[in-house]
């Protein structure tokens, strides 16, 4: 008999890849126990959580691609706000919902081209480019509206973009399901998704493998802005007005959702489904804090702590 001892390799489970799902269940159970008497478990409240997180979830899908490609987009919130007011002004001026949609998408397209072009062709850091664009888009939205809300009286637009339901199903939920399904399939099952992950994981190796990393970088920045413009119109349709404040601070929630969901802050790994649960977790926490009687400032503190936790858990894969 041989003296050679066969040693089976030990398989270890990295629990961090399941942290978002475990965290979601733990927080949900705790809130159900301590806030059940405050209406936390009512169907109306749970549906409200989905409504409140839907727009963040949609932007998080596109942000997953951006961060997986080792970039960042801080301008999504202000892009949403600018898109909402431009769409509202276009509808008010023409009376046509289609012109409003095209105008809103045009905002995202223009900002995406600028962001993507500066990052890709001039080599500017995406952090600085989109930070500057955050201020530009916010200021422009405030300037063209003189800080006044722009009402949207077009029922068709309001029904399609977040304000309507398909039977008992909220329209925002349908938008979210479609966005997550498309994003998850593209990232996990397509050549483009593999190229995004390769670009973020090792740009030089990706280029030697024939990946056009400049094209990938440009397109993820472009799509992020276009999706943010759709998010702005969802705000506008749900709340029946365009306001420069819509989307303010959303970039923090979106990035936190993506990182908490398992996308590597250093690029090369991403999970669209995880980003969805990251968004739901943030919405769950916000909802619970409101039911617990905490004010907005305290909620902001908790949100900041979530960002810190997200960065601490992030790792290069």
Secondary structure by P-SEA (a helix, b strand, c coil): cccbbbbcbbbbbccccaaaaaaaaaaaaaaaacccccccccaaaaaaaaaaaaaaaaaaaaaaaaaaacccccaaaaaaaaaaaaaaaaaaacccaaaaaaaaaaaaaaaaaaaaaaaccccccaaaaaaaaaaaaaaaaaaaaccbbbbbccaaaaaaccccccccccaaaaaaaaaaaaaaaaacccaaaaaaaaaaacaaaaaaaccaaaaaaaaaaaaaaaaaaaaaaaaaaaacbbbccccccaaaaaaaaaaaaccccccccccaaaaaaaaaaaaaaaaaaaaacccaaaaaaaaaaaaaaaaaacccc
